[in-house]
Amino acid sequence: MIMISISDFRKDVKKYAELVRQEDIVVTSNGKPVMKITDPIKDRKQKLKSLKGIVKTDKTCEEVMEEKLKTL
């Protein structure tokens, strides 16, 4: 996980938009985390893996996640 200050993030957003494909990024302000940036595709794949074997259906990923969230 990459940790950067918010000022560094602002200076080079494009650089971090590319880096997030490799690793999650935590942006800090005054040394405290204020946001976490993740690759949405990688995040979706991880969510699907967590559901594998639990749900046997032909529903879309979004429908399965909505159903799962309702039971939590």
C-alpha positions, 0 to 999 in steps of 0.5 A: 500500500502506498501512502502519500500526502494530499499535497503530493496527490494534488501535484500529480493525480495522473501518476497516482491514477496509474499507480493504483492499478498496481497497489492501493493508495492511502492519502494522508493529511497531517499524517492521518489517513483521509482517503483510500484509493483502489482499482475498481476492477481489482476491487470488484474481482476481490468481491466476486472471489469472496462470494464464490461458492456461496451463491449459485445463480445467474444474477449479475455481480451487482445483484448478488452483492446487493443481496449479500449486503442485505443479509449483513 
